[in-house]
Amino acid sequence: MLAEKGEGMYDFAIVGGGIVGLSTGVALSKHYPGAQIVVLEKEAGWGEHQTGHNSGVIHSGIYYKPGSLKARFALEGSRSMIDFCQEHGIEHEICGKVIVATNPEELLLLDNLYQRGLDNGLGINKIGYGELKEIEPHVNGLAAIRVPMAGIVNYKQVCETFASIIERQGGALHLNTKVGNIVESENEAAIETNRGTFYSRFLINCAGLHSDRVAHMGGVNTQLKIVPFRGEYYELKPEKRYLVKHLIYPVPNPAFPFLGVHFTRMIGGHVEAGPNAVLSFKREGYKKTDFNLKDFTEVMTYPGFWKLASKYWKEGLEECVRSFSKEAFVRSLQQLIPEIQSDDLEPAPAGVRAQALKMDGSLVDDFHMIAGRNSIHVCNAPSPAATASIQIGKAIIERIPDQRHLKAQAIS
Ligand SMILES: Cc1cc2nc3c(=O)[nH]c(=O)nc-3n(C[C@H](O)[C@H](O)[C@H](O)COP(=O)(O)OP(=O)(O)OC[C@H]3O[C@@H](n4cnc5c(N)ncnc54)[C@H](O)[C@@H]3O)c2cc1C
């Protein structure tokens, strides 16, 4: 369907049909019943990028700085996500997880993490060697944090349900529709796509790996760049799944934004190991050989990247080694489960994280939204944004200036 000037004027246009865009669509249709909403997604299906390539974990919120949006939204969002799955019959499981210290140096970090979890309001407990062995008999560890409320779900199924709710409420859903330019004027945004121009009073950019570019199209200076970090996985062969009973995580390096390779039981019964975190030479580059000159050049000419690289060159190098050497990957996994062998693992599809990086080389830690004239741009929604997506959608609505004409419509 093509929207011509003067007809098809929408109240809200959402760019990006990942879990954040779709959850925002659901929140808008609840908050403004009767509003004209359109979702524009360039792929042929929903949740085809970060959302459809993630670990499927419903995070508890233990890792994040107390008071941050990540901490608040993960805690509230995980409950909302579980309620949503229950209400809509979406398969999920609250299987719980353990975060395991495997050497004495990690014990202090484990204590700090435990305290952070308590500060974030979580009902977690610390366990020793004996209890850990009861829960996860194949895991090697000195001590662990048990996080009973962590769970798993298939976020693509959640996206399908979000999309059908938007449609039922009268929203317009457009797949295969790539936004190429945005012209924001006083009262509307003209959104140019490969399928014609859509007009909307308000625009919400949830374009994930392309969110900085979509913001720039709308004339917003984001002062950041999205840097793609690929996360590669292996899958445990079916006869080895018994080694993993729950979700098994290492103690993360607090200076690094990624959680370290871990074991995740997935909906469907399989078990994945990963992800690592390597710079991708293409924003949607799922294979090691994927390369896009524009994406690569943008990163290489961005001063923030070189500042980041000079700080984390050692971790970056280790991640690269782990990417190219299965043996190195297996060695990391063996710290958690010593009996895992290279032959127990088969390569599994990778994901790419959209991580915002500032000019000064610092990674944007928290979820980050930027207001335009008649727009909001979600420019950093990395993990746990799938868990927190319902809360992020609500937070976006709170940031939209009051749409009085729509409220009047809803009341009348
Ligand atoms: C490897 C990995 C593991 C993760 N594990 C977890 C986990 O276990 N739990 C968790 O909570 N989070 C996890 N995350 C994070 C989570 O997946 C993301 O935070 C979340 O999916 C972000 O959703 P999104 O809608 O912002 O982005 P996306 O899902 O990437 O959606 C953005 C959409 O915008 C579309 N788009 C982009 N540009 C345009 C354009 N110009 N026109 C139209 N459409 C456009 C894209 O096609 C895409 O569909 C993980 C992420 C990765 C990569």
The ligand as an SDF file (V2000), in Angstrom:
LIG
                    3D

 53 58  0  0  0  0  0  0  0  0999 V2000
   24.0350  -12.4200   19.9710 C   0  0  0  0  0  0  0  0  0  0  0  0
   22.9970  -11.7060   20.7660 C   0  0  0  0  0  0  0  0  0  0  0  0
   22.4860  -12.2780   21.9360 C   0  0  0  0  0  0  0  0  0  0  0  0
   21.5400  -11.5940   22.6990 C   0  0  0  0  0  0  0  0  0  0  0  0
   20.9540  -12.2190   23.7630 N   0  0  0  0  0  0  0  0  0  0  0  0
   19.9260  -11.6020   24.3970 C   0  0  0  0  0  0  0  0  0  0  0  0
   19.1960  -12.2750   25.3940 C   0  0  0  0  0  0  0  0  0  0  0  0
   19.4200  -13.4510   25.6520 O   0  0  0  0  0  0  0  0  0  0  0  0
   18.2330  -11.5950   26.0550 N   0  0  0  0  0  0  0  0  0  0  0  0
   17.9400  -10.2900   25.7680 C   0  0  0  0  0  0  0  0  0  0  0  0
   17.0740   -9.7080   26.4140 O   0  0  0  0  0  0  0  0  0  0  0  0
   18.5960   -9.6380   24.7980 N   0  0  0  0  0  0  0  0  0  0  0  0
   19.5560  -10.2750   24.0830 C   0  0  0  0  0  0  0  0  0  0  0  0
   20.1850   -9.6480   23.0640 N   0  0  0  0  0  0  0  0  0  0  0  0
   19.8270   -8.2840   22.7520 C   0  0  0  0  0  0  0  0  0  0  0  0
   18.4970   -8.1850   21.9890 C   0  0  0  0  0  0  0  0  0  0  0  0
   18.4090   -9.1810   20.9970 O   0  0  0  0  0  0  0  0  0  0  0  0
   18.3940   -6.8020   21.3590 C   0  0  0  0  0  0  0  0  0  0  0  0
   18.6510   -5.8580   22.3680 O   0  0  0  0  0  0  0  0  0  0  0  0
   16.9970   -6.5430   20.7860 C   0  0  0  0  0  0  0  0  0  0  0  0
   16.6410   -7.6020   19.9200 O   0  0  0  0  0  0  0  0  0  0  0  0
   16.9750   -5.2220   20.0600 C   0  0  0  0  0  0  0  0  0  0  0  0
   15.7490   -5.1370   19.3770 O   0  0  0  0  0  0  0  0  0  0  0  0
   15.5270   -4.0170   18.3020 P   0  0  0  0  0  0  0  0  0  0  0  0
   14.1110   -4.0900   17.8800 O   0  0  0  0  0  0  0  0  0  0  0  0
   16.0530   -2.7300   18.8450 O   0  0  0  0  0  0  0  0  0  0  0  0
   16.5380   -4.3730   17.1150 O   0  0  0  0  0  0  0  0  0  0  0  0
   16.3890   -5.4090   15.9080 P   0  0  0  0  0  0  0  0  0  0  0  0
   15.8210   -6.6930   16.3460 O   0  0  0  0  0  0  0  0  0  0  0  0
   17.7140   -5.4550   15.2320 O   0  0  0  0  0  0  0  0  0  0  0  0
   15.3240   -4.7220   14.9650 O   0  0  0  0  0  0  0  0  0  0  0  0
   15.6060   -3.5710   14.1940 C   0  0  0  0  0  0  0  0  0  0  0  0
   14.8170   -3.7030   12.9210 C   0  0  0  0  0  0  0  0  0  0  0  0
   14.9300   -2.4920   12.1680 O   0  0  0  0  0  0  0  0  0  0  0  0
   14.9120   -2.8370   10.7990 C   0  0  0  0  0  0  0  0  0  0  0  0
   15.4850   -1.7340   10.0300 N   0  0  0  0  0  0  0  0  0  0  0  0
   16.7450   -1.2380   10.1180 C   0  0  0  0  0  0  0  0  0  0  0  0
   16.9030   -0.2250    9.2400 N   0  0  0  0  0  0  0  0  0  0  0  0
   15.7130   -0.0780    8.5980 C   0  0  0  0  0  0  0  0  0  0  0  0
   15.2650    0.7950    7.5600 C   0  0  0  0  0  0  0  0  0  0  0  0
   16.0710    1.7190    7.0080 N   0  0  0  0  0  0  0  0  0  0  0  0
   13.9770    0.6780    7.1220 N   0  0  0  0  0  0  0  0  0  0  0  0
   13.1390   -0.2580    7.6710 C   0  0  0  0  0  0  0  0  0  0  0  0
   13.5350   -1.1350    8.6410 N   0  0  0  0  0  0  0  0  0  0  0  0
   14.8040   -1.0280    9.0990 C   0  0  0  0  0  0  0  0  0  0  0  0
   15.7690   -4.1080   10.7520 C   0  0  0  0  0  0  0  0  0  0  0  0
   15.5560   -4.8600    9.5770 O   0  0  0  0  0  0  0  0  0  0  0  0
   15.3520   -4.8100   12.0320 C   0  0  0  0  0  0  0  0  0  0  0  0
   14.3270   -5.7550   11.7950 O   0  0  0  0  0  0  0  0  0  0  0  0
   21.1260  -10.3030   22.2890 C   0  0  0  0  0  0  0  0  0  0  0  0
   21.6190   -9.7480   21.1140 C   0  0  0  0  0  0  0  0  0  0  0  0
   22.5100  -10.4550   20.3290 C   0  0  0  0  0  0  0  0  0  0  0  0
   22.9460   -9.8820   19.0200 C   0  0  0  0  0  0  0  0  0  0  0  0
  1  2  1  0
  2  3  1  0
  2 52  2  0
  3  4  2  0
  4  5  1  0
  4 50  1  0
  5  6  2  0
  6  7  1  0
  6 13  1  0
  7  8  2  0
  7  9  1  0
  9 10  1  0
 10 11  2  0
 10 12  1  0
 12 13  2  0
 13 14  1  0
 14 15  1  0
 14 50  1  0
 15 16  1  0
 16 17  1  0
 16 18  1  0
 18 19  1  0
 18 20  1  0
 20 21  1  0
 20 22  1  0
 22 23  1  0
 23 24  1  0
 24 25  2  0
 24 26  1  0
 24 27  1  0
 27 28  1  0
 28 29  2  0
 28 30  1  0
 28 31  1  0
 31 32  1  0
 32 33  1  0
 33 34  1  0
 33 48  1  0
 34 35  1  0
 35 36  1  0
 35 46  1  0
 36 37  1  0
 36 45  1  0
 37 38  2  0
 38 39  1  0
 39 40  1  0
 39 45  2  0
 40 41  1  0
 40 42  2  0
 42 43  1  0
 43 44  2  0
 44 45  1  0
 46 47  1  0
 46 48  1  0
 48 49  1  0
 50 51  2  0
 51 52  1  0
 52 53  1  0
M  END
$$$$
